[in-house]
Amino acid sequence: MDFLLYILACIYFFLPAYAANAAPPLVANQSKLFLPLAKPIDANKKLFGLPILGNHKTWRGLLVEIIVGTGYFQIFFLIHEYFNLGLYQIIGFNPYLLSALFVGLIMSIGAVLGDLCFAFIKRRLHLKPGQAFIPFDQINYCIGCFFVLQPIYHFNSLFWITLIPLTFFIHIIFNRVGYNLGLHKAKW
């Protein structure tokens, strides 16, 4: 197997999660979409004097992340099938085990859960929103996806060993671009 093709297959599979993770700050900063849902998930509650998640984790962001991730998975699945790309088979993903809609949904939920879990951990460590928490700021959604996808799809360890470092570098590159374009507040 050509390792570059394997890397491409990993990225292709995970593109919907990348898009889902990028969507909330873009929507929050660039549109009024779902504005009534721009309320903190934790309702500004505190745990032992510290914010549970922080006021930047909103219901709007959660909804946008799930919609974007689910929708993008559908689009990429259709492209994959229409052009018979064969990338899913390279990473051992059976796209017919469950519906593409369900896979996109659980991938998106995993991305959200990873992000929220690490926001909770950051608050316990007295780290403010936007403060660096490397490498977890870059891979939290990948870890969340691992916990929801792995029990169903049983990806081999090479998939995750490849995907997590890739995600780290891809995340940094795109955040830097977004930061320079004024779309994102943090460079990392």
C-alpha positions as CSV (number, residue, x, y, z in Angstrom):
1,M,0.0,0.0,0.0
2,D,1.2,3.5,-0.8
3,F,1.5,5.4,2.4
4,L,0.7,8.8,0.7
5,L,-2.6,7.3,-0.6
6,Y,-3.3,6.0,2.9
7,I,-2.7,9.6,4.3
8,L,-5.0,11.0,1.6
9,A,-7.7,8.4,2.5
10,C,-7.5,9.4,6.2
11,I,-7.8,13.0,5.4
12,Y,-10.7,12.4,3.0
13,F,-12.6,10.4,5.6
14,F,-12.0,13.0,8.3
15,L,-12.7,16.2,6.2
16,P,-16.3,16.5,7.5
17,A,-14.9,16.6,11.1
18,Y,-12.4,19.2,10.1
19,A,-15.2,21.3,8.5
20,A,-17.5,20.8,11.5
21,N,-14.7,21.9,13.9
22,A,-14.0,25.0,11.9
23,A,-17.7,26.0,11.4
24,P,-18.7,27.4,14.8
25,P,-16.2,30.3,15.0
26,L,-16.9,31.1,11.3
27,V,-20.6,31.2,11.9
28,A,-20.3,33.1,15.2
29,N,-17.9,35.7,13.7
30,Q,-19.4,36.1,10.2
31,S,-23.2,35.6,10.4
32,K,-26.3,35.9,12.5
33,L,-27.4,32.4,11.7
34,F,-29.1,30.7,14.7
35,L,-28.4,33.9,16.8
36,P,-31.1,33.0,19.4
37,L,-29.0,29.9,20.2
38,A,-25.9,31.9,20.9
39,K,-26.2,31.1,24.6
40,P,-23.6,29.2,26.7
41,I,-24.2,25.5,27.0
42,D,-23.2,25.6,30.6
43,A,-25.6,28.6,31.2
44,N,-22.7,30.4,32.8
45,K,-22.7,28.0,35.7
46,K,-19.6,27.3,37.7
47,L,-18.1,24.2,39.3
48,F,-15.9,24.8,42.3
49,G,-15.7,28.5,41.3
50,L,-14.6,27.8,37.8
51,P,-16.7,28.0,34.6
52,I,-17.9,24.5,33.6
53,L,-17.1,25.1,29.9
54,G,-17.0,28.9,29.4
55,N,-19.4,31.2,27.7
56,H,-17.8,30.7,24.3
57,K,-19.2,27.1,24.0
58,T,-22.7,27.8,22.8
59,W,-25.8,25.9,21.6
60,R,-25.4,27.7,18.3
61,G,-21.9,26.4,17.9
62,L,-23.0,22.9,18.9
63,L,-25.8,22.9,16.4
64,V,-23.7,24.3,13.6
65,E,-21.0,21.8,14.2
66,I,-23.4,18.9,14.0
67,I,-25.2,20.2,10.9
68,V,-22.0,21.0,9.0
69,G,-20.3,17.7,9.9
70,T,-23.3,15.6,9.0
71,G,-23.9,17.5,5.8
72,Y,-20.3,17.4,4.7
73,F,-20.1,13.7,5.3
74,Q,-23.1,13.2,3.0
75,I,-21.5,15.3,0.3
76,F,-18.1,13.5,0.6
77,F,-19.8,10.1,0.7
78,L,-21.7,10.9,-2.5
79,I,-18.6,12.2,-4.2
80,H,-16.8,9.0,-3.1
81,E,-19.5,6.8,-4.5
82,Y,-20.1,8.7,-7.7
83,F,-16.4,8.7,-8.7
84,N,-15.7,5.2,-7.1
85,L,-12.7,6.6,-5.3
86,G,-12.0,3.6,-3.2
87,L,-10.5,5.7,-0.4
88,Y,-12.8,4.3,2.3
89,Q,-11.7,0.8,1.6
90,I,-8.0,1.8,2.0
91,I,-8.6,2.7,5.7
92,G,-10.9,-0.2,6.4
93,F,-14.1,1.8,6.6
94,N,-17.2,0.1,5.4
95,P,-19.5,2.9,4.2
96,Y,-22.5,0.5,4.0
97,L,-22.4,-0.8,7.6
98,L,-24.6,2.2,8.7
99,S,-26.2,5.0,6.7
100,A,-24.0,7.9,5.7
101,L,-26.4,10.2,7.5
102,F,-25.8,8.3,10.7
103,V,-22.0,8.1,10.3
104,G,-21.9,11.9,9.7
105,L,-24.1,12.5,12.7
106,I,-22.0,10.3,15.1
107,M,-18.7,11.7,13.7
108,S,-20.1,15.3,14.3
109,I,-21.3,14.4,17.8
110,G,-17.9,12.9,18.6
111,A,-16.2,16.1,17.4
112,V,-18.5,18.1,19.6
113,L,-17.9,15.9,22.6
114,G,-14.2,16.0,22.2
115,D,-14.2,19.8,22.1
116,L,-16.5,20.1,25.1
117,C,-14.6,17.6,27.2
118,F,-11.3,19.4,26.6
119,A,-13.0,22.8,27.3
120,F,-14.0,21.3,30.6
121,I,-10.5,20.2,31.3
122,K,-9.0,23.5,30.3
123,R,-11.3,25.3,32.8
124,R,-10.2,22.9,35.6
125,L,-6.6,23.8,34.7
126,H,-7.4,27.5,35.0
127,L,-6.8,28.0,31.2
128,K,-9.0,30.7,29.7
129,P,-10.8,30.2,26.4
130,G,-8.4,30.8,23.5
131,Q,-5.4,30.2,25.8
132,A,-3.0,27.5,24.3
133,F,-3.5,23.9,25.3
134,I,-1.2,22.3,22.8
135,P,-1.7,19.6,21.5
136,F,-5.2,19.1,22.8
137,D,-6.7,22.3,21.2
138,Q,-5.7,20.8,17.9
139,I,-6.8,17.2,18.3
140,N,-9.7,17.3,20.9
141,Y,-12.3,16.6,18.2
142,C,-10.2,13.8,16.8
143,I,-10.1,12.2,20.2
144,G,-13.9,12.6,20.6
145,C,-14.4,11.0,17.2
146,F,-12.2,8.1,18.2
147,F,-14.5,7.4,21.2
148,V,-17.7,7.3,19.1
149,L,-16.4,5.7,15.9
150,Q,-14.0,3.1,17.2
151,P,-16.6,0.9,19.0
152,I,-18.6,0.7,15.8
153,Y,-16.0,0.6,13.0
154,H,-12.9,-0.9,14.7
155,F,-10.4,1.0,12.7
156,N,-6.9,-0.4,12.9
157,S,-4.4,1.5,15.0
158,L,-2.6,2.7,11.9
159,F,-5.6,4.8,11.1
160,W,-5.6,6.7,14.4
161,I,-1.8,6.8,14.6
162,T,-1.8,8.5,11.1
163,L,-4.9,10.7,11.7
164,I,-4.0,12.3,15.0
165,P,-0.6,13.8,14.0
166,L,-2.1,14.8,10.6
167,T,-5.0,16.5,12.4
168,F,-2.5,18.4,14.7
169,F,-0.6,19.8,11.7
170,I,-3.7,20.5,9.5
171,H,-5.4,22.3,12.4
172,I,-2.4,24.5,13.0
173,I,-2.0,25.4,9.4
174,F,-5.7,26.2,8.9
175,N,-5.9,28.2,12.2
176,R,-2.9,30.2,11.2
177,V,-4.6,31.0,7.8
178,G,-7.9,31.8,9.6
179,Y,-6.1,34.0,12.1
180,N,-4.3,35.9,9.3
181,L,-7.6,36.4,7.5
182,G,-9.2,37.7,10.7
183,L,-11.6,34.6,10.8
184,H,-10.1,33.1,14.0
185,K,-8.9,34.6,17.2
186,A,-6.1,32.2,18.1
187,K,-3.1,31.3,16.0
188,W,-3.1,27.7,17.1
